[in-house]
């Protein structure tokens, strides 16, 4: 099955699209995606392949996740997300553990964003969440991003406390991709309900000055104009 799925994916390769993706995902020296290799396959096509191979074994999915090709890894994650959603508790636990064992291969923002909340966040909905705080302190950018993006599952369940705590913990992160991720989750929290907006504005009242401009702009995007202007002015003293 592994040979069949890699063959099918490779047959969809497009050199011109690959060139575009290499630039878009910052694969140059000292950039966040340094060394990543693209085949040039668009996501809808990968989803079609994932659907065709929906019963791929966890072993083959893990092998696919270890590929040097970005699209192989993305397709593996799509399959794992779909299997997690359809699986029983035993299968979900296996996928959760497989995911955590292989975070080094979940190494770009799109890979994290389409999988972390569907697997890690969903699994931890009714469980202790200490793991997320460990990941948030990781030296690996992608593990820190997994930590905050996983809380999207909690936000959807109207549970905001870990998003707020992790956002506070990650405010000083040096990576722009983390500023965007934290701001995004704060924005989602704020637009979820009136209570969520109140939690967001309370957070901003306390931390706007400490937030990067990028993080702040993401966080306030769905607030009304008067509030956006207020928090932009409140945070104007920050320098990042």
C-alpha positions as CSV (number, residue, x, y, z in Angstrom):
1,X,0.0,0.0,0.0
2,X,2.9,2.4,0.8
3,X,4.4,1.9,-2.6
4,X,1.0,2.5,-4.3
5,X,0.3,5.8,-2.5
6,X,3.8,7.2,-3.1
7,X,3.6,6.3,-6.7
8,X,0.2,8.0,-7.1
9,X,1.4,11.1,-5.3
10,X,4.6,11.3,-7.4
11,X,2.6,11.0,-10.6
12,X,0.9,14.3,-9.7
13,X,4.1,16.2,-9.4
14,X,4.3,19.6,-11.1
15,X,7.7,21.3,-11.4
16,X,6.3,24.8,-11.9
17,X,4.0,24.5,-8.9
18,X,6.9,23.1,-6.8
19,X,9.0,26.1,-7.6
20,X,6.1,28.4,-6.3
21,X,5.7,26.3,-3.2
22,X,9.5,26.4,-2.4
23,X,9.2,30.2,-2.3
24,X,5.9,30.4,-0.5
25,X,7.0,28.0,2.3
26,X,10.4,29.7,2.8
27,X,12.7,26.8,2.1
28,X,15.9,28.9,1.6
29,X,18.9,28.9,3.8
30,X,18.1,30.0,7.4
31,X,14.4,30.3,6.6
32,X,11.8,28.4,8.7
33,X,11.3,25.7,5.9
34,X,14.9,25.3,5.0
35,X,15.6,22.2,3.0
36,X,12.0,21.1,2.6
37,X,11.3,19.6,-0.8
38,X,8.0,20.0,-2.8
39,X,6.6,17.9,-5.6
40,X,4.1,20.7,-6.6
41,X,0.8,19.0,-5.7
42,X,-2.1,21.1,-4.7
43,X,-4.0,20.2,-1.5
44,X,-7.3,19.2,-3.1
45,X,-5.5,16.6,-5.1
46,X,-3.7,15.3,-2.0
47,X,-7.1,15.1,-0.2
48,X,-8.4,12.9,-3.1
49,X,-5.4,10.6,-2.8
50,X,-5.9,10.5,1.0
51,X,-9.5,9.5,0.5
52,X,-8.6,6.7,-1.9
53,X,-6.1,5.4,0.7
54,X,-8.2,6.1,3.7
55,X,-7.5,2.6,5.1
56,X,-3.7,3.0,5.0
57,X,-2.1,1.2,7.9
58,X,-0.6,3.3,10.7
59,X,2.8,1.8,9.9
60,X,2.5,3.0,6.3
61,X,1.1,6.3,7.3
62,X,4.1,6.8,9.6
63,X,6.5,5.8,6.9
64,X,4.8,8.3,4.6
65,X,5.2,11.0,7.3
66,X,8.9,10.3,7.3
67,X,9.2,11.2,3.6
68,X,11.5,14.0,2.4
69,X,8.6,15.3,0.3
70,X,6.3,17.8,1.9
71,X,3.2,16.5,0.1
72,X,3.8,13.0,1.3
73,X,3.9,14.2,4.8
74,X,0.8,16.3,4.3
75,X,-1.1,13.4,2.8
76,X,-0.1,11.2,5.7
77,X,-1.5,13.8,8.2
78,X,-4.7,14.1,6.3
79,X,-5.2,10.3,6.5
80,X,-4.3,10.3,10.2
81,X,-6.8,13.1,10.9
82,X,-9.6,11.3,9.0
83,X,-8.8,8.0,10.8
84,X,-8.7,9.7,14.1
85,X,-12.2,11.3,13.5
86,X,-13.7,7.9,12.5
87,X,-11.8,5.8,15.0
88,X,-12.6,4.4,18.5
89,X,-10.8,5.5,21.6
90,X,-8.1,2.8,21.1
91,X,-7.3,3.9,17.6
92,X,-7.3,7.6,18.6
93,X,-4.8,6.9,21.4
94,X,-2.5,5.1,18.9
95,X,-2.7,8.0,16.4
96,X,-2.2,10.6,19.2
97,X,1.0,8.7,20.3
98,X,2.2,8.3,16.8
99,X,1.8,12.0,16.2
100,X,3.8,13.0,19.3
101,X,6.5,10.6,18.4
102,X,6.9,12.2,15.0
103,X,6.7,15.9,15.6
104,X,10.1,16.4,13.9
105,X,8.4,15.5,10.6
106,X,5.4,17.8,11.2
107,X,7.7,20.6,10.3
108,X,5.9,23.4,8.5
109,X,3.0,25.6,9.5
110,X,0.5,24.0,7.1
111,X,1.3,20.5,8.5
112,X,0.7,21.7,12.0
113,X,-2.4,23.7,11.3
114,X,-4.3,21.0,9.5
115,X,-3.6,18.4,12.1
116,X,-2.8,19.6,15.6
117,X,-6.2,20.5,16.8
118,X,-7.9,17.6,15.1
119,X,-5.6,15.1,16.8
120,X,-3.8,16.5,19.8
121,X,-6.5,19.0,20.8
122,X,-9.4,16.6,20.2
123,X,-7.7,13.8,22.2
124,X,-7.0,16.1,25.1
125,X,-10.5,17.6,25.3
126,X,-11.4,15.5,28.3
127,X,-7.9,14.8,29.6
128,X,-5.1,16.6,31.5
129,X,-3.3,19.1,29.2
130,X,0.2,19.3,30.8
131,X,1.7,18.1,27.6
132,X,0.8,21.3,25.8
133,X,2.8,23.3,28.3
134,X,5.8,21.1,27.8
135,X,5.5,21.5,24.0
136,X,5.2,25.3,24.5
137,X,8.6,25.3,26.1
138,X,10.2,23.2,23.4
139,X,13.2,24.5,21.4
140,X,11.5,23.3,18.3
141,X,9.3,25.9,16.6
142,X,6.8,23.4,15.3
143,X,6.2,21.8,18.7
144,X,5.5,25.2,20.2
145,X,3.1,25.9,17.3
146,X,1.4,22.5,17.9
147,X,0.9,23.5,21.5
148,X,-1.1,26.7,20.7
149,X,-2.9,25.4,17.6
150,X,-4.1,22.3,19.5
151,X,-6.2,24.6,21.7
152,X,-8.4,25.4,18.7
153,X,-10.3,22.2,19.6
154,X,-10.9,23.6,23.1
155,X,-12.0,27.0,21.7
156,X,-14.6,25.2,19.6
157,X,-15.9,23.6,22.8
158,X,-16.1,27.1,24.5
159,X,-13.1,26.2,26.8
160,X,-10.7,29.2,26.7
161,X,-8.4,28.8,29.7
162,X,-5.6,26.9,28.1
163,X,-5.5,29.2,25.0
164,X,-5.1,32.2,27.3
165,X,-2.5,30.6,29.5
166,X,-0.4,29.3,26.6
167,X,-0.8,32.7,24.8
168,X,0.7,34.4,27.9
169,X,3.5,31.9,28.0
170,X,4.3,32.4,24.3
171,X,4.1,36.2,24.0
172,X,7.9,36.5,24.2
173,X,8.5,34.0,21.4
174,X,11.1,35.2,18.9
175,X,9.4,33.6,15.8
176,X,7.0,35.5,13.7
177,X,5.1,32.3,12.9
178,X,4.4,32.0,16.7
179,X,3.2,35.6,16.8
180,X,0.7,34.8,14.1
181,X,-0.4,31.5,15.7
182,X,-1.0,33.1,19.1
183,X,-2.8,36.0,17.5
184,X,-4.9,33.7,15.4
185,X,-6.0,31.6,18.4
186,X,-6.8,34.7,20.4
187,X,-8.9,36.0,17.5
188,X,-10.8,32.7,17.3
189,X,-11.4,32.8,21.0
190,X,-12.7,36.3,20.9
191,X,-15.2,35.7,18.1
192,X,-16.6,32.5,19.6
193,X,-19.1,34.2,21.9
194,X,-19.7,37.4,24.0
195,X,-17.8,35.6,26.8
196,X,-15.0,34.9,24.5
197,X,-14.7,38.5,23.4
198,X,-14.7,39.6,27.1
199,X,-11.9,37.1,27.8
200,X,-10.0,38.5,24.8
201,X,-10.3,42.1,25.7
202,X,-9.3,41.3,29.3
203,X,-6.2,39.6,28.0
204,X,-5.5,42.6,25.7
205,X,-6.0,45.1,28.5
206,X,-3.2,43.3,30.4
207,X,-0.8,42.3,27.6
208,X,-1.3,44.5,24.5
209,X,1.9,46.4,25.2
210,X,3.8,43.1,25.5
211,X,2.4,41.7,22.2
212,X,4.2,41.9,18.9
213,X,2.5,44.1,16.3
214,X,1.8,41.0,14.3
215,X,0.2,39.1,17.2
216,X,-1.9,42.1,18.2
217,X,-3.2,42.7,14.7
218,X,-4.2,39.1,14.3
219,X,-5.9,39.1,17.7
220,X,-8.0,42.2,17.2
221,X,-9.0,41.5,13.6
222,X,-12.7,40.6,14.4
223,X,-13.3,43.3,17.0
224,X,-15.3,46.3,16.1
225,X,-13.4,49.3,14.7
226,X,-13.5,51.4,17.9
227,X,-11.9,48.5,19.9
228,X,-9.4,47.8,17.2
229,X,-8.2,51.4,17.2
230,X,-8.1,51.4,21.0
231,X,-5.9,48.3,21.3
232,X,-3.6,49.4,18.4
233,X,-3.0,52.7,20.3
234,X,-2.6,50.8,23.6
235,X,0.0,48.6,22.0
236,X,1.8,51.3,20.1
237,X,4.7,51.3,22.5
238,X,5.8,47.8,21.6
239,X,8.8,47.6,19.3
240,X,8.6,44.1,17.6
